[in-house]
Amino acid sequence: MRPFDELVTEAAAADVTGWGFEWLNGRATEQRPPWGYAKLVDDQLRQVESAMDLDTGGGEVLAEVSTFPQKMVATEAWPPNARRARELLGPRGVQIIETVEGSPLPFADESFELVTARHPVSSDWAEIHRVLVPDGVYFAQHVGPASAFELIEHFLGPLPEERKGRDPQRESAAAQEAGLIVTQLRTARCRMEFYDVGAVVWILRKCVWWVPDFSVEKYLVELSKLDEGMRGGESVVAHSTRHLIGARRPASQ
């Protein structure tokens, strides 16, 4: 294994824009949920003429779709990601709309037959209900509760209250309270494994909400402890949680 300083310096300088994870190839692994989200979204998009993808990142997941409906829009709040999504999806006729986190969606009522999302920042169920046509569908894969918390709590310490967030049952109840009918809810817990400290630095720079105040300098002691264990043959293991949720706006609303 290369020296600690070399691994950390390389990861601290690496590009983290977009939503691709190729940089981690050979340095980390993550199991995927059993349902195959990209293929399911592809199937959903074939059935509609208008759709919107929330929080599309750099458009990498949506780019896996084989065919888009006549009206296809994707939203993204972080400008570097929006630029990348525009470059990737624009040539295929997808309109990229830059949004402001926490603000209403910039679309008229009943604009889309389908709204999709893979790991949205949050779910504004009232807004999703509003932009769906009657009988329209929301189909998404969400991050679940306490995802990657074994790694996060190594840096931040125990987070008992935060572990309760993103609960699939609570999200399902909130969707129904907003007037949607939840048609499916599946959950998964997937193993994540990191093989060198550079992979940890890179993922914490990319997923900035995991350790919001992360910097190599601030957490040098914690990183050194992880590095020592990895050099002793112990990879860093955490678990991601995911849930697949489908909901429909009733035809009478």
N, C-alpha and C positions, 0 to 999 in steps of 0.2 A: 504494500500500500504506500502511496506517495506521502510525503511529509504533510503534517497538519497545516502548516502555513500555506503550502502550495494549494492544497485542496480548498481551503477557505477563501483564499484570494481569488482563485478561479471562479468559484461559485458566486462570490460577491460581485464579480464583474459581468457575469453571464446575463444574457437577455432573458427577461421574464414576462415580456408582453405576450398578448394572445392567450389562448387556452390550450396550447399543445404542451405535451410533457416529454417530448422526444429527448430532451437534454438528460433525462434520468435513465435512459436506456443503459442497462448493464450496471446501474448504480442503485436502483430501487425498483420494487415491484408492487403492484396493487391488484388484488383480485377484483373482478368485475361482477356486478350483480347478475343473477342468472337469466334475467329477462331479455337482455340485449336491446337497450333503449334506442339506439340509432336505427335499427331495423324496424322497430315498432313505429317510430316516428315516420319513417319512410312510408310504411303502410298507411298511416293516418293521413299523410299529405296527399296520397293518391285519391282520397275519397272526397276532397273538397276543392273549391275554386278560390278560396281566400284564407290566408293564415298569417299569424304573427308569432315570431319566436322571441320570448322575453330574455333579456340579459344574455345575449348570444356570445359574449366574449369576443374572441377574434374570428368567430364564425366556423371554427374547426369542426364542431360536431354537426352543425347544419350542413356543412359542405359534404358530409358523407351521404346525404340524401341524393337519390338518383334523379328524381323529377320534382320540380316545384309547381304549385298551382299557379294559375294566371296572376293572382295577386298575392305576392309573398313579401312580407315586411319583417325585419328583425330590429330589435332595440338593444342599445348598449350605452351605459352611462360613462364609461372611462374612455376618453378620447383616443389614446393609443390603440386600445382594442377596437374601437369603432373604425379607425382608419384601416386596421388590418382586415376587419370583416368586410369593409367596402372593397378592398383590393381582391379579396378571395371570392366574395359572393356577388359583387356588383356585375361582373361580366355574365353572370347567370341570371340576371334580371331581378335579383333581390334588392329591395330598397332598405338601406340602413338608416335608422333614425336615432340620433343621439338624444338621450333622455336625461333627466335630473332625478337622482335617487330620492324617493319619497314624494315626488310630485305626481299628479294625475297623468295617465297615459295620454299622449297627444293624438288621440283618435276619436272620431265621432262614435256615438252610441251604435251598437249593433253593426260593427265594422267587419267582424271576422267569423267564419264558420269554425275555425280551429285556432286555439292559442296553445303553444308548446313552450317548454322551458326545461333546460337541463341545469340544475343547480342554481335556481334563481336566488338573488340576494335576499329577497323576502317575497311573500305572496300577498299582494293587495287584492283580496278576494272580491271586494266590492267593485274595483276597477276591472278585474277579469270578467266578472258577471256583466258589467256595463258594456264592454266592447264585444262580447259574444252575441251573435244573433240568437234568437229563440231556437232551442234545440242544438245550439253550438256546443263544442266540446273543449275542455281544458285537459291536456295530457302532458305530464311532466315527470321528471325524476328529481326529487329533492334530496338535499343533504339531511341526514337524520340527526338524532340527539347524540351528543358526546362524541362526535366523529373526530378521530385522530387525537382524542384527549390524552392518551398515554404519552404522546409526544408533547402536546401543548402543556400539560401539567408538569412535565419535566422542567419547563422554563418558568411557568407562572405559579406553580404550586396547586393545591387542591381547589377545584372550582365547582363546589356542589350545586349551586344555584344555576350556573351556566349549563351544567349537564342536563337540566330539565328542558332546555330550549329545543325547538324544532321537533317536538314530539309529534309523530304522525297522527295519533288520535286527536290531539288538540287541533292540528291543522285541518283535519277532516271535519271536525266540529265547526271550525271557523268558516270553512267553505260553505257548509250547509246553512250556517247562520246568515251568510251573504246571499242566500237564495239558490245556490247550486245543489245539484244532486250528486253525491259521490257514488261513482259506479264501480270503482275498484281501488284497492289499497294493498300494496305488497311491500314487504320490508326485507332488507338484507344487511348482513354484517360481514365485511370483507377485510381480509388480512392485508396490511401494508408492511413492507419491510425495506429498510434503508441500510445500505452496505458501506457507505463512507460518509464522513462528516460534511463533505461538500454537498451531497444530496440533501442533507438536512438544511443547510444554509439556503440552498436554492429554493426548496419548497416553502420555507418560511418567508422568503422574499416574494415569492409568487402569491401565496395564500396569506396576504398581509393581515387578515382578520384573525388568523390563528394566534399569533403573538404580536399584537398591534404595535408594540414599542420595540420590536426586534431590531437589533443591530449586532454585528459580530463583536464589537467592542463591549457592548453592555452585557452580553451573555457569553463572554469568552470562557468563563469558568464552567458553565453548563455544557458548552460545546466541547470543551476539553475532556470532560467526564465521558461524554458520548464517544468521543474519538478513542479514548483509552479502552473502553469496552469493546469497540469494533476491532481494534488492533489485537484484542485478546480473543477474537473469534465470535463475539456476540453482536449480531446485527440488532438494529433498533426496530422493534415490532410495535405497531399500533393497529387500530382497526377503524376503518371508515364505515359509516352507517348510511344507508340510502333507503328511500321509499319511492315507489312508483305510485302515482296518484292520477286517477281519471275522474273527471266530473263533467256534468252536463247542465247547461242552463235550460230549465223547463220550457217547453214550447209555448206555454201560456203566459210567460213573463216577458 
